Amino acid sequence: MAEYYATLGVDKTATEDELKKAYRRLAMQYHPDKNGGAKEAEEKFKDITEAYDVLRDPQKRATYDRYGEAGLRGGGGGGYQHVDLTEALNIFMRDFGFGSSDMFGGRGGAGGARQGGDTKVAVPLTLAEVATGIDKSLTIKVLDTCDTCTGTGAEAGSTPQRCATCGGTGEVRRAQRSFFGQFVSVAACPTCQGDGTVVASPCRKCKGDGRVRVDRTINVRIPGGVATGQYMTLRGVGNVGSRGGGKGDVLVVFEVEDNPRFERDEEDIFTEVLVTFPQLALGSDITVAGVTGTEFRIKVPAGTQSGHLFHLRGKGLPRVNASGTGDMHVRVQVWTPEHIGDDERRLLKQLAEVQGSAPAERNKSFWSRMKEALGA
């Protein structure tokens, strides 16, 4: 199994910026065009690109950190596969704005149609929704093809013309020599802004852009166990690209609301239940509600101490992109009434006379008991 952190030469605590710097340095070193198409360099380029593509994605990285590469291939990665050379080159171009030929003196891409940009939408979730997963209907604002000019950007009766400045490529280039060889810097054409065409009579509705902003409703199934900051990508349902370009993606980012009754540690949840002294001293059955409201019964043995933690296996949250469920941990704490009646006061005084003080060893500090346990 590939060790992605070692492949990039970074620590497991590496930040996003450190990952990007490491990847760019190695990708420049092993890029196929830089190495004459050597098979060994090509394989290395694919390995480092795959490692970077996993670790740059918070959800994939969390899955990989917990379950390794096997988690990415199973439920954790949605059938994740090793990247091929074409995909590796596309990832490199996506994140650094270069094509392989643009970097090393070859032929660049043409202007005209361009992929639409991605759209990010935040989705608030309750802890109960996280526990079960939920279907959400989201309304988002995106750029869609103008129905008046059908995306050309030109008024009826006219058509876009090839840009004279860039010859229709949408780019202007400048060659430079460097230590690595010839580099070609590529910038969007200042005349056509990268489209490769010029609209002399812009469409009145979209003002020549070929796109208009609309509300679009999408349905998404959010799996159980997600956490704040994680996201899922909906491919091809975002902004339409200019001049007939494909649609971008929608990034659905999760924001899980705090629940005052529970604390969360990944798939495990923690809660407290107040009980009376007789319930702890004599033993009792107590009821505790889970995240979804389902009630569970706990048998409290006689003599249970306040602060004791009970563990309910499999009653926590589902593991996102993996099988199994976390646990619910229930801490019992003695409830001290702020106001007591005459009968209660009388009984408590009788108990105090019979019981006396707590055992001396219970009054020792935590560190004192720890030293005794260690024989210090």
BAGU-853060 format. One record per residue (C-alpha): residue in one letter; x, y, z; residue number from 1. Coordinates in pm, 1 decimal. Layout:
<atoms>
> A_X_Y_Z_NUM .
...
</atoms>
This chain:
<atoms>
> M_0.0_0.0_0.0_1 .
> A_128.2_341.3_-89.6_2 .
> E_204.3_563.4_206.4_3 .
> Y_78.2_898.1_86.5_4 .
> Y_256.2_1115.6_343.3_5 .
> A_588.6_945.3_272.9_6 .
> T_527.2_975.6_-101.4_7 .
> L_503.4_1354.0_-65.1_8 .
> G_776.2_1369.3_198.3_9 .
> V_559.8_1544.4_457.9_10 .
> D_447.5_1475.9_813.8_11 .
> K_97.0_1358.5_897.7_12 .
> T_32.9_1700.5_1050.7_13 .
> A_117.2_1881.9_725.4_14 .
> T_-99.9_2181.8_644.9_15 .
> E_-273.4_2233.8_311.9_16 .
> D_-6.6_2484.2_210.3_17 .
> E_273.3_2239.1_298.3_18 .
> L_102.7_1966.0_96.4_19 .
> K_71.5_2194.5_-204.5_20 .
> K_435.4_2305.9_-188.2_21 .
> A_560.6_1946.9_-158.2_22 .
> Y_342.4_1830.6_-446.4_23 .
> R_440.4_2114.8_-676.6_24 .
> R_811.3_2058.9_-614.1_25 .
> L_787.1_1685.3_-685.4_26 .
> A_548.0_1725.8_-978.5_27 .
> M_790.6_1967.2_-1145.7_28 .
> Q_1070.9_1715.4_-1089.1_29 .
> Y_891.5_1407.9_-1224.5_30 .
> H_657.1_1560.2_-1485.0_31 .
> P_660.7_1332.6_-1796.1_32 .
> D_742.1_1621.5_-2030.6_33 .
> K_1036.6_1718.5_-1810.7_34 .
> N_1174.3_1362.8_-1824.9_35 .
> G_1125.4_1278.5_-2191.2_36 .
> G_833.7_1044.6_-2118.2_37 .
> A_1047.6_809.1_-1906.1_38 .
> K_826.9_532.3_-1761.3_39 .
> E_982.3_552.1_-1412.5_40 .
> A_922.9_928.0_-1391.4_41 .
> E_567.7_881.2_-1520.4_42 .
> E_487.2_626.6_-1247.7_43 .
> K_638.3_853.7_-983.1_44 .
> F_435.8_1146.2_-1116.9_45 .
> K_113.6_941.9_-1091.0_46 .
> D_197.7_828.1_-735.4_47 .
> I_265.2_1176.7_-600.6_48 .
> T_-41.6_1317.8_-776.9_49 .
> E_-264.6_1046.2_-629.9_50 .
> A_-121.3_1110.7_-282.3_51 .
> Y_-180.1_1483.3_-314.9_52 .
> D_-532.3_1444.6_-453.3_53 .
> V_-631.7_1233.2_-150.9_54 .
> L_-462.8_1442.4_117.6_55 .
> R_-588.4_1778.4_-17.1_56 .
> D_-948.5_1660.2_29.5_57 .
> P_-1042.1_1682.1_402.5_58 .
> Q_-1294.7_1398.1_379.6_59 .
> K_-1063.8_1162.4_187.6_60 .
> R_-775.6_1252.7_417.3_61 .
> A_-979.5_1174.8_730.1_62 .
> T_-1082.7_840.0_582.2_63 .
> Y_-725.3_758.9_482.0_64 .
> D_-585.8_858.3_823.8_65 .
> R_-828.5_621.3_994.8_66 .
> Y_-858.8_327.2_755.9_67 .
> G_-572.9_361.0_509.9_68 .
> E_-602.9_306.9_137.8_69 .
> A_-851.9_22.4_194.9_70 .
> G_-1098.2_274.2_338.9_71 .
> L_-1079.6_479.5_18.4_72 .
> R_-1164.2_177.8_-196.0_73 .
> G_-1449.3_58.2_21.3_74 .
> G_-1736.8_259.3_164.9_75 .
> G_-1491.8_532.2_261.7_76 .
> G_-1386.7_634.7_-88.4_77 .
> G_-1686.0_575.6_-308.0_78 .
> G_-1491.5_321.1_-516.2_79 .
> Y_-1172.0_528.5_-525.6_80 .
> Q_-920.0_401.3_-782.0_81 .
> H_-556.3_478.2_-860.6_82 .
> V_-518.4_773.2_-1096.1_83 .
> D_-399.2_718.3_-1451.4_84 .
> L_-165.3_951.4_-1637.9_85 .
> T_-442.4_1153.6_-1800.9_86 .
> E_-612.5_1214.4_-1467.2_87 .
> A_-279.5_1299.8_-1303.9_88 .
> L_-210.4_1561.5_-1570.7_89 .
> N_-560.2_1703.2_-1531.0_90 .
> I_-515.3_1730.9_-1152.4_91 .
> F_-184.1_1909.5_-1205.5_92 .
> M_-344.5_2151.4_-1451.3_93 .
> R_-646.2_2201.3_-1223.1_94 .
> D_-446.3_2301.3_-917.7_95 .
> F_-167.3_2500.8_-1077.0_96 .
> G_-324.6_2639.6_-1392.3_97 .
> F_-82.7_2474.6_-1635.2_98 .
> G_-116.9_2219.1_-1907.0_99 .
> S_178.7_1989.5_-1962.3_100 .
> S_262.0_2155.0_-2293.2_101 .
> D_221.5_2505.4_-2148.9_102 .
> M_491.1_2435.2_-1892.3_103 .
> F_754.2_2291.0_-2118.1_104 .
> G_719.8_2481.1_-2443.2_105 .
> G_451.0_2286.5_-2630.8_106 .
> R_104.2_2366.7_-2761.4_107 .
> G_-161.9_2503.6_-2530.9_108 .
> G_-538.6_2468.9_-2529.7_109 .
> A_-777.3_2677.2_-2735.5_110 .
> G_-1007.0_2945.8_-2606.1_111 .
> G_-1384.8_2945.1_-2638.3_112 .
> A_-1587.3_2706.2_-2419.9_113 .
> R_-1467.5_2681.8_-2062.0_114 .
> Q_-1575.0_2466.9_-1771.0_115 .
> G_-1812.6_2639.0_-1530.0_116 .
> G_-1689.0_2734.5_-1185.4_117 .
> D_-1774.1_2539.5_-871.1_118 .
> T_-2041.0_2652.8_-626.6_119 .
> K_-2022.2_2606.3_-250.6_120 .
> V_-2333.5_2574.7_-35.1_121 .
> A_-2343.5_2534.0_343.9_122 .
> V_-2600.1_2291.4_485.7_123 .
> P_-2690.2_2315.6_856.7_124 .
> L_-2758.6_1980.6_1023.9_125 .
> T_-2879.2_1875.2_1366.4_126 .
> L_-2706.2_1597.5_1555.7_127 .
> A_-3021.4_1386.8_1516.2_128 .
> E_-2997.2_1426.6_1137.1_129 .
> V_-2632.1_1326.2_1149.3_130 .
> A_-2728.3_1013.3_1342.7_131 .
> T_-2962.2_888.2_1071.0_132 .
> G_-2855.2_1060.2_750.8_133 .
> I_-3110.0_1269.3_566.7_134 .
> D_-3234.9_1372.2_224.9_135 .
> K_-3214.7_1747.6_168.1_136 .
> S_-3363.6_1963.3_-103.8_137 .
> L_-3133.8_2259.6_-165.4_138 .
> T_-3205.1_2571.6_-368.8_139 .
> I_-2888.0_2732.4_-500.3_140 .
> K_-2811.9_3024.5_-728.4_141 .
> V_-2609.7_2923.3_-1033.6_142 .
> L_-2524.6_3050.6_-1379.5_143 .
> D_-2729.0_2876.3_-1649.3_144 .
> T_-2738.8_2906.6_-2026.8_145 .
> C_-2918.8_3218.4_-2146.0_146 .
> D_-3240.1_3108.9_-2318.0_147 .
> T_-3242.9_3415.9_-2542.4_148 .
> C_-2904.6_3372.3_-2712.9_149 .
> T_-2867.1_2998.2_-2629.0_150 .
> G_-2530.6_3071.6_-2471.4_151 .
> T_-2358.6_3250.9_-2758.7_152 .
> G_-2377.2_3590.7_-2589.6_153 .
> A_-2475.1_3751.5_-2920.0_154 .
> E_-2797.2_3934.2_-3001.7_155 .
> A_-3034.5_3761.2_-3241.7_156 .
> G_-2913.6_3793.7_-3603.8_157 .
> S_-2545.6_3825.4_-3508.7_158 .
> T_-2271.1_3579.0_-3424.4_159 .
> P_-1947.1_3601.5_-3221.1_160 .
> Q_-1634.6_3668.8_-3428.8_161 .
> R_-1288.7_3524.8_-3384.8_162 .
> C_-1067.1_3749.1_-3175.3_163 .
> A_-802.0_3917.1_-3386.5_164 .
> T_-558.5_3957.6_-3096.0_165 .
> C_-522.7_3589.2_-3002.3_166 .
> G_-648.6_3429.0_-3323.5_167 .
> G_-924.6_3250.4_-3138.0_168 .
> T_-706.5_3071.0_-2882.9_169 .
> G_-813.5_3294.2_-2595.7_170 .
> E_-451.1_3316.0_-2481.4_171 .
> V_-144.5_3529.1_-2526.2_172 .
> R_194.4_3369.3_-2464.1_173 .
> R_548.3_3470.4_-2383.0_174 .
> A_844.2_3230.7_-2397.4_175 .
> Q_1118.3_3248.3_-2133.8_176 .
> R_1436.1_3051.3_-2071.6_177 .
> S_1508.3_2910.9_-1725.7_178 .
> F_1714.6_2647.6_-1547.7_179 .
> F_1451.9_2383.4_-1633.2_180 .
> G_1442.4_2476.3_-2000.7_181 .
> Q_1197.3_2686.3_-2193.5_182 .
> F_886.7_2797.5_-2006.7_183 .
> V_589.5_2955.7_-2173.0_184 .
> S_383.2_3190.9_-1959.4_185 .
> V_21.0_3193.2_-2064.9_186 .
> A_-232.6_3464.2_-1984.7_187 .
> A_-591.2_3526.9_-2087.5_188 .
> C_-623.8_3742.4_-2394.1_189 .
> P_-695.5_4102.8_-2281.6_190 .
> T_-925.3_4163.5_-2579.1_191 .
> C_-1162.1_3865.9_-2549.7_192 .
> Q_-1090.2_3780.7_-2180.4_193 .
> G_-997.9_3428.0_-2278.0_194 .
> D_-1307.3_3340.6_-2482.0_195 .
> G_-1138.7_3340.9_-2821.9_196 .
> T_-1430.3_3530.5_-2971.6_197 .
> V_-1558.2_3886.1_-2959.8_198 .
> V_-1928.6_3974.0_-2946.9_199 .
> A_-2000.4_4292.4_-3139.7_200 .
> S_-2372.9_4299.6_-3053.6_201 .
> P_-2417.2_4155.4_-2703.0_202 .
> C_-2739.4_3983.9_-2602.2_203 .
> R_-2953.3_4225.8_-2404.6_204 .
> K_-3063.9_3967.2_-2149.5_205 .
> C_-2723.3_3827.8_-2049.5_206 .
> K_-2520.0_4130.4_-2167.0_207 .
> G_-2295.6_3911.9_-2381.0_208 .
> D_-2198.2_3657.0_-2117.1_209 .
> G_-2419.5_3381.9_-2255.8_210 .
> R_-2532.0_3295.4_-1903.1_211 .
> V_-2792.1_3420.1_-1656.9_212 .
> R_-2824.5_3359.3_-1284.5_213 .
> V_-3110.5_3129.5_-1187.0_214 .
> D_-3234.0_2936.0_-885.5_215 .
> R_-3179.9_2562.1_-915.9_216 .
> T_-3316.8_2297.2_-679.6_217 .
> I_-3107.8_1987.9_-619.5_218 .
> N_-3176.1_1685.1_-405.4_219 .
> V_-2892.9_1533.6_-208.1_220 .
> R_-2866.2_1233.5_22.0_221 .
> I_-2642.8_1325.4_316.3_222 .
> P_-2494.1_1014.3_478.2_223 .
> G_-2497.0_960.4_851.3_224 .
> G_-2194.8_1045.2_1060.9_225 .
> V_-2076.2_1359.3_882.0_226 .
> A_-1906.0_1638.3_1077.4_227 .
> T_-1866.9_2013.5_1048.0_228 .
> G_-1624.3_2108.0_772.5_229 .
> Q_-1664.8_1786.3_576.3_230 .
> Y_-1823.2_1813.0_234.0_231 .
> M_-1947.7_1613.3_-60.4_232 .
> T_-1908.8_1699.7_-426.7_233 .
> L_-2201.9_1690.5_-668.5_234 .
> R_-2050.2_1660.3_-1013.4_235 .
> G_-2181.2_1859.9_-1306.8_236 .
> V_-2470.9_2043.6_-1141.5_237 .
> G_-2306.4_2380.9_-1076.8_238 .
> N_-2244.3_2686.2_-1295.2_239 .
> V_-2255.2_2633.1_-1669.4_240 .
> G_-1935.8_2736.3_-1846.5_241 .
> S_-1911.0_3023.7_-2089.0_242 .
> R_-1967.9_2971.0_-2461.3_243 .
> G_-2128.1_2628.6_-2412.6_244 .
> G_-1876.9_2501.1_-2156.8_245 .
> G_-1964.4_2217.2_-1921.1_246 .
> K_-2116.5_2261.5_-1578.8_247 .
> G_-1900.6_2292.4_-1268.2_248 .
> D_-1953.8_2110.6_-940.5_249 .
> V_-2149.4_2193.4_-626.5_250 .
> L_-1963.4_2150.7_-297.5_251 .
> V_-2207.9_2074.1_-15.7_252 .
> V_-2035.4_2175.0_309.2_253 .
> F_-2177.3_2042.9_636.0_254 .
> E_-2232.3_2256.5_946.1_255 .
> V_-2347.8_2045.3_1240.8_256 .
> E_-2524.5_2243.4_1512.6_257 .
> D_-2409.7_2204.3_1874.4_258 .
> N_-2638.5_2000.2_2096.1_259 .
> P_-2638.5_2105.6_2464.7_260 .
> R_-2717.4_1748.8_2577.7_261 .
> F_-2431.1_1576.9_2400.3_262 .
> E_-2063.0_1616.2_2331.8_263 .
> R_-1920.3_1447.5_2024.5_264 .
> D_-1586.3_1279.5_1965.9_265 .
> E_-1601.1_1162.1_1604.5_266 .
> E_-1859.1_879.4_1610.5_267 .
> D_-1876.0_855.9_1992.5_268 .
> I_-2111.3_1075.2_2195.3_269 .
> F_-2105.5_1166.4_2564.7_270 .
> T_-2388.5_1274.7_2790.8_271 .
> E_-2463.2_1316.9_3163.4_272 .
> V_-2758.9_1200.9_3369.4_273 .
> L_-2845.1_1339.8_3712.6_274 .
> V_-2943.0_1077.8_3972.3_275 .
> T_-3018.0_1086.6_4343.2_276 .
> F_-2791.4_951.6_4615.5_277 .
> P_-3031.0_664.9_4697.9_278 .
> Q_-3026.9_555.8_4332.8_279 .
> L_-2648.9_521.4_4346.3_280 .
> A_-2630.8_375.7_4694.4_281 .
> L_-2913.4_122.0_4657.5_282 .
> G_-2891.3_59.9_4282.6_283 .
> S_-3162.3_138.5_4030.4_284 .
> D_-3263.9_136.5_3666.2_285 .
> I_-3240.0_471.0_3489.3_286 .
> T_-3350.3_585.6_3144.8_287 .
> V_-3140.5_795.0_2910.9_288 .
> A_-3243.1_936.9_2573.2_289 .
> G_-3015.6_895.8_2272.6_290 .
> V_-2943.8_1149.1_2001.1_291 .
> T_-3259.8_1063.6_1805.3_292 .
> G_-3480.0_1053.2_2117.0_293 .
> T_-3479.6_675.4_2148.1_294 .
> E_-3462.3_580.3_2517.3_295 .
> F_-3219.7_327.5_2663.4_296 .
> R_-3227.7_168.7_3008.6_297 .
> I_-2915.1_142.6_3221.8_298 .
> K_-2886.8_-78.7_3528.9_299 .
> V_-2697.9_112.1_3798.5_300 .
> P_-2544.6_-132.4_4048.9_301 .
> A_-2565.7_-57.3_4420.2_302 .
> G_-2267.3_143.5_4541.7_303 .
> T_-2199.3_316.2_4210.8_304 .
> Q_-1992.5_629.9_4259.0_305 .
> S_-2092.4_968.6_4122.5_306 .
> G_-1903.8_1034.6_3798.4_307 .
> H_-1909.2_670.8_3688.5_308 .
> L_-1916.4_629.2_3310.4_309 .
> F_-2143.1_368.8_3149.7_310 .
> H_-2077.0_257.6_2791.6_311 .
> L_-2359.9_173.0_2552.9_312 .
> R_-2202.7_-8.4_2259.8_313 .
> G_-2326.9_83.2_1916.3_314 .
> K_-2557.9_361.0_2038.3_315 .
> G_-2350.3_650.0_1904.4_316 .
> L_-2321.1_791.3_1552.1_317 .
> P_-2258.0_597.8_1231.6_318 .
> R_-1905.2_600.3_1094.5_319 .
> V_-1908.7_819.8_787.4_320 .
> N_-1814.1_632.1_470.2_321 .
> A_-1749.1_315.4_670.7_322 .
> S_-1935.2_36.1_843.5_323 .
> G_-2020.0_28.7_1212.9_324 .
> T_-2148.7_270.1_1473.7_325 .
> G_-1982.5_450.6_1761.9_326 .
> D_-2074.5_425.1_2129.4_327 .
> M_-2270.9_642.0_2369.2_328 .
> H_-2102.2_712.0_2702.7_329 .
> V_-2326.9_809.4_2992.7_330 .
> R_-2183.8_969.8_3306.4_331 .
> V_-2399.4_960.6_3620.5_332 .
> Q_-2374.3_1257.7_3855.2_333 .
> V_-2537.9_1302.8_4194.9_334 .
> W_-2812.9_1562.0_4192.1_335 .
> T_-2809.4_1793.9_4492.4_336 .
> P_-3145.7_1967.5_4548.0_337 .
> E_-3123.5_2340.0_4608.8_338 .
> H_-3429.7_2336.6_4836.1_339 .
> I_-3546.2_2055.6_5065.6_340 .
> G_-3856.2_2007.2_5276.8_341 .
> D_-3877.2_1938.8_5649.2_342 .
> D_-3915.5_1563.1_5607.9_343 .
> E_-3616.3_1547.0_5374.5_344 .
> R_-3406.3_1755.8_5612.8_345 .
> R_-3493.3_1527.3_5904.8_346 .
> L_-3406.9_1211.5_5711.0_347 .
> L_-3080.9_1358.2_5584.5_348 .
> K_-2976.4_1452.6_5936.9_349 .
> Q_-3049.3_1098.2_6053.9_350 .
> L_-2840.0_961.8_5763.9_351 .
> A_-2554.8_1198.1_5850.8_352 .
> E_-2557.4_1076.5_6213.1_353 .
> V_-2557.0_711.7_6109.2_354 .
> Q_-2311.7_740.8_5821.0_355 .
> G_-2064.1_992.6_5957.9_356 .
> S_-1792.7_1127.4_5730.9_357 .
> A_-1672.5_979.3_5405.4_358 .
> P_-1374.9_740.1_5431.9_359 .
> A_-1049.2_927.5_5469.3_360 .
> E_-899.4_770.9_5158.9_361 .
> R_-1174.7_927.7_4949.7_362 .
> N_-1054.9_1272.0_5061.0_363 .
> K_-703.8_1223.3_4930.7_364 .
> S_-616.4_1419.3_4624.8_365 .
> F_-601.8_1252.7_4288.6_366 .
> W_-225.4_1289.4_4275.6_367 .
> S_-182.3_1140.4_4622.8_368 .
> R_-377.8_830.8_4522.0_369 .
> M_-180.2_812.5_4198.7_370 .
> K_152.1_821.9_4387.3_371 .
> E_36.6_543.3_4619.3_372 .
> A_-72.1_332.6_4320.9_373 .
> L_270.5_381.2_4160.8_374 .
> G_450.0_309.1_4487.9_375 .
> A_609.4_653.2_4494.8_376 .
</atoms>
